[in-house]
């Protein structure tokens, strides 16, 4: 490569106004009165969104392939098309009260990368691909991250096809109805590297006044149901010293869930989000309390340490109070550490472009989690207002939208070769 071409590529920037306009146009499909988007997976609105995105891809000279679970792959050829493509992407389905940016930004940022390369006549050595994954949100069908999960063989196509919504409609039937069952077997599609650009969905970048989060990985998750068993009794006649109050013991343990997270910094998370009190009567001492425990951390080893911590606390509390306490794990998702080469590519791009940045972890799941099982992967975060997502008021600044896409462009170019 001669010096002039290299200099020109270093100066390359995406068209931020064009990307913003595309985001706003897509957001009109399923727009809600409060300014958000309701475009549930495999609905007629999802078909409209898919049709618009694939039309934009074809207008940018890309070929489009759909696989059997409805994942879309939009490809820009490279000089050497025998090389596996450098891929980016996300999803375009939303929550029932979703916003304009969650998922959508990652897909349209990829298309903007291709448009920018086209504008400047830049050819990459490896092909570039932009993917949209089916049913990432899981708001209509479970499991979540369905399309990427099937692609990565985390679960079978048949299992995904059989999933039903609240009306009994199946994934397979709805894919067929909207015309998005492709021929390609999920996973029969090589990937050289994968990048995903996303709003942070949390407040850390905004709190630190940083433009780019260099995502090092996704937190592992352990979900539990905890039950504390006491004895119901009348609130008036029963002296305090003779009570077997399940709620008082449970609230002590709930506080320990939070304390456990503090004992495992900096990425420990501990949350009690659901509580059921029995018999839930004003003048009855609670006889049983069942509550959820959500523990998260950056590595599986740290998640296991938190597991042992909270179980030990529960065992001591049970011994001290005489009340039985059970903790049952109901779900677990392993932590995913992203590939150092992709993480470094994002960091180098942010530094080269002069954007303030910091290491970040994702507390939420993304399609990149499954892609990281198949190929080197990384993510780019940008701030979102007040850290709010999965909400119609979700918002991001145009300059941050542009910055994240510029970082994506240069990280992908580093991997794809020019």
GITA-V464092 format. One line per field, one symbol per residue. ss: DSSP state (~ for helix, > for strand, _ for the rest). psi: psi as a letter, one per 40 degrees, with the letter a starting at -180 (. if undefined). burial: b if it has 16 or more other C-alpha atoms within 10 Angstrom, else e. Layout:
ss = ???
psi = ???
burial = ???
This chain:
ss = __~~~~~~~~_____~~~~~~~~~~~~___>_____>______~~~~~~~~~~~~~~~~___>>>>>____>>>>>_________>>>>>_______>_____~~~~~~~~~~~~~~~~________>>>>>_____________~~~~~~_____~~~~~~_>_____>~~~~~~~~_____>________>>>>>>>____~~~~~___>>>>>>>_>>>>>>>>>>___>>_____~~~___~~~~~~~~~~~~~~~~~______>>>___>>>>_____>>__>>>>>>>>>>__~~~~~~~~~~~~~~~~~~~~~~__>>>>>>>>>>__>>__~~~~~~~~~~~~~~___>>>>>>____~~~~~____>>>>>>>__~~~__________~~~~~~~~~~~~~~~~~~~__
psi = hiddddddddehiigdddddddddddedheiideeahggihfiddddddddddddddddeeiihhhaeeeihhhhhiadgeeiiihiiabieiiidgiaedhdddddddddddddddddefhhidiihihihhhfddeddiiiifddddddefdiidddddeiiaeeeiidddddddeffhadhhhefhihdihihhiidfieddddefidhhhheahiihhhihhhhhbhiihddehideeighdddddddddddddddddegieehhhhhehhhhhefidfhhhdhhhiihhhiieidddddddddddddddddddddeehhhihhheihhiihhihdddddddddddddefhiiiiiiheiiidddddeedihiiihiiiiheehifidehiiidddddddddddddddddddi.
burial = eeeeeeeebeebbbbbeebbebbeebbbbbbbeebbbbbbbbbbbbbbbbeebbebbeebbbebbbbbbbbbbbbbbbeeeeebbbbbbbbbbbbbbbbbbbbbbbbbbbbbbbbbbeeeeebbbbbbbbbbbbbbbbbbbbbbbbbbbbbbeeeebeebbebbeeeeebbbebbeebebbbeeebbeeebbbbbbbbbbbbebbbeeebbbbbbbbbbbbbbbbbbbbbebbeeeeeeeeebbbbbebbeebbebbbebbeebeebbbbbbeebebbeeeeebbbbbbbbbbbbbbbbbebbeebbebbeeebeebbeeeebbbbbeeeeeebbbbbbeebbbbbbbbbeebebebbebbbbebbbbbbbbebbbbbbbbbbbbbbbbbbbbbbbeeebbbbbbbbbbbbbbbbbeb
